[in-house]
Amino acid sequence: MRKLEGPKTPPPPSWRWQKRGLICVGLAFLLMFVAAATIDVEGANVLTLIVLAACGILFIAGFILVALGPRADKKGDTTGKETGP
């Protein structure tokens, strides 16, 4: 079975951007649930609105990072040659 495995390679450069984007989206969902719970308990106050604003910013930033990630794969290496198709 080991003969069928390919060589061990590092993750592509896009994964660095996409991983951060997925973390941002995950934190946005977490903050959304926290804000929903605080609205049920205390009603809408300033802190809840700040948490919701942070949630929106993280959500948008996460999707932008995930969308821009594949562009990192298209950049040339240190010799200036194209690495993509």
C-alpha positions in Angstrom: 0.0 0.0 0.0 2.9 2.4 0.7 4.0 2.0 -2.9 0.8 3.6 -4.1 1.2 6.7 -1.9 2.6 9.8 -3.6 5.5 11.8 -2.3 4.9 14.0 0.8 4.5 17.6 -0.3 3.8 20.7 1.6 0.4 22.4 1.4 -0.1 24.9 -1.4 0.4 28.6 -0.7 -3.3 29.2 -1.0 -4.0 27.0 2.0 -2.4 29.7 4.2 -5.0 32.3 3.1 -7.9 29.9 3.0 -7.2 28.5 6.5 -7.3 32.0 8.0 -10.5 32.7 6.0 -12.2 29.5 7.4 -11.1 30.5 10.9 -12.7 33.9 10.4 -15.9 32.4 9.2 -16.0 30.0 12.1 -15.4 32.8 14.6 -18.2 34.8 12.9 -20.6 31.9 13.4 -19.5 31.6 17.1 -20.0 35.3 17.6 -23.4 35.1 16.0 -24.6 32.5 18.4 -23.2 34.5 21.3 -25.0 37.6 20.2 -28.2 35.7 19.7 -27.9 34.3 23.3 -27.3 37.7 24.8 -30.3 39.2 22.9 -32.5 36.5 24.4 -31.2 37.1 27.9 -30.6 40.9 28.1 -32.2 42.3 24.9 -30.2 44.4 22.4 -27.6 46.6 24.0 -24.4 48.3 22.8 -22.2 45.3 23.5 -24.5 43.0 21.5 -24.4 45.4 18.6 -20.6 45.5 18.8 -20.5 41.7 18.8 -22.8 41.6 15.7 -20.7 44.2 13.9 -17.6 42.1 14.6 -19.4 39.0 13.4 -20.3 40.7 10.1 -16.7 42.0 9.6 -15.2 38.6 10.3 -17.8 36.9 8.0 -17.0 39.2 5.1 -13.2 39.0 5.7 -13.3 35.2 5.9 -15.0 34.9 2.5 -12.6 37.4 1.0 -9.6 35.4 2.2 -11.1 32.2 1.0 -11.8 33.7 -2.4 -8.4 35.3 -2.8 -6.5 32.2 -1.6 -6.2 30.6 -5.1 -4.4 33.7 -6.3 -1.5 32.8 -4.1 -1.0 29.6 -6.2 -0.7 31.6 -9.4 2.2 33.8 -8.2 5.6 32.9 -9.5 8.3 31.3 -7.3 11.5 33.1 -6.3 13.0 32.7 -9.7 10.1 34.6 -11.3 8.7 31.6 -13.2 5.0 30.8 -13.3 4.1 27.8 -11.2 0.5 27.5 -12.3 -1.0 26.2 -15.6 
